[in-house]
């Protein structure tokens, strides 16, 4: 008899709990306590790799283009950020796209918390990338660059969220893409307007950002509320 | 942390302490009910918390009015193991050695976690689990035909 034999006998000798009682106990218990940070990290793992890939590709393209044409870095980047927002909005419509809403609703965490955590994870990642872009490309004012990048991003985000809430499935995704192209086109078109990116017009940008923030917040609320309305039982 | 896997570990821990399946089930469920009610804990500390609460609840079982307290010189409750030779060999170990063997070789806890729970150094855990395993091996060897 070797020590390994003893270990093997020990591992198999202690009986486990009654599986039926265990199942019944966990069925009546609420979801295990998880901190917000941990929930965010865990759910970030379930965000589609395509969402992360698109986000990184958009921000990398913005950085490269901004470096290549430093004079036009702000508006080029502003025109690219809607495509990152497209990835974020499309992510929120993924359960509906693949018909997984019912399954996610029946999960112990619930679709509402899962949707919030995933949108939060993607949104926070995008915010960090936007801040990094603003720091890398700003020619003087970090705040100004941040506002120029964030405004079209939020505009696409709110249009995308409204689209995936109203139009289900793949069509919703197409509407989202249309919203991104529209906002990017707007950012490109604004470049033609004289002095629109000039410091003297910055207050209008601030105003637009405030409006986009308020509307995007409302759209997030509505999207989350919709997941509550879907609850069964 | 796989909560259902931890449930099995805590159940086995309680079973060793109490020697009664039904009581072990009750204490395990009470431990987890408190865990769920207590809110999020620092990552990495959940298991330590579960063992500590389960240990206290097991001790409470003997403090209840009408429950005879086990005298210090008597062995703990008999384990409901089907392997009689192993049960007898385990009975030859001290309470601490039994707990170390269960946590290390049955629940497969890392030495660091066992040291934190038992209030020992990691070196002491290594030394005492190895000694307990050797005792078990000798006892089982003597029992062999």
Interface residues (C-beta under 8 A of the other chain):
Chain A: X1 X2 X3 X5 X6 X7 X9 X10 X11 X13 X14 X15 X16 X17 X18 X21 X22 X25 X26 X29 X30 X32 X33 X34 X35 X38
Chain B: X3 X4 X7 X8 X11 X12 X15 X16 X21 X24 X25 X28 X29 X32 X33 X35 X36 X38 X39 X40 X41 X43 X79 X80 X81 X82 X83 X86 X87 X101 X102 X105 X106 X108 X133 X134 X136 X137 X140 X141 X144
